[in-house]
Every structure is written in structure tokens, then in C-alpha cells.
Amino acid sequence: MNLIYQKPQKEYDCIKGQLLQTSKDNGIECGTLNVKMNMNGMEMSFKTCLVFSYDMFSKMIMPAMFNEQLKQQKMTLELSDSKGRSVTYDYETGKIVANNGGILTISKYLLLLTLFLF
């Protein structure tokens, strides 16, 4: 029988992360990284803070070597910032999907509005 010890998760408020003003001026902020994976049939997830630049990560291409490893572990990675923007790695397609929060928020409200009108 394999027993896995998991440390109690501590919640961090990544928005309050401190960075140099020059980093902030260049579009870098403290973002939240959510990781979900499936190892040998066991689902695991964790959340942590990471220095995040939406412009850089949204244009990133995952190297083929990492794609194969992430696909085998069915790993999903999502980085998000305080503005509601996120970058998600889709292990099934091997691609990074960028989501500029403003468009998603507007589309949600439009969907709700159409539901109430009909």
C-alpha cells in the first residue's frame, strides 16, 4: 500500500505579491499558477504564485519535449493575473490558450442578457 503525505495547503494572495516598480512598468506582476495532473490514476492539484507577464506567456510555444511529458500526466496549467486575464496549457492539443479577461466577461454578460430576453 502506498501512502502519500500531502502538506496542508496554504493560501497565498498572489495579487499582493511585491515586485519592483520597473517590473510592474513592463507588464510583469505576481500571478496565480494552478496545476492539475493525473499521475497513475491519482488526481493531484496545487496552486502557487509566479511572476507573470501576460504578453510573454500568451505568445509562448511549449517545447515538444515538455508537451509529451505533460500529455502523459494529463497536466493542465493555468496562469492568471489580477486583471482577469489567463493563459491555459491544453495538454490534449499541446497548445497554450490565451484569454483576455475583458472579452470573456463581456461574453458572459451578453449570454445572460440573451437568456433573460427569450
ABEGO torsion letter per residue (X at the ends): XBBBBBBBBBBBBAAABBBBAAAAAAGBBBBBBBBBBBBGGBBBBBBBBBBBBAAAAAABBBBAAAAAAAAAAGBBBBBBBAAGBBBBBBAAAGBBBBBBAAAAAAAAAAAAAAAAAX
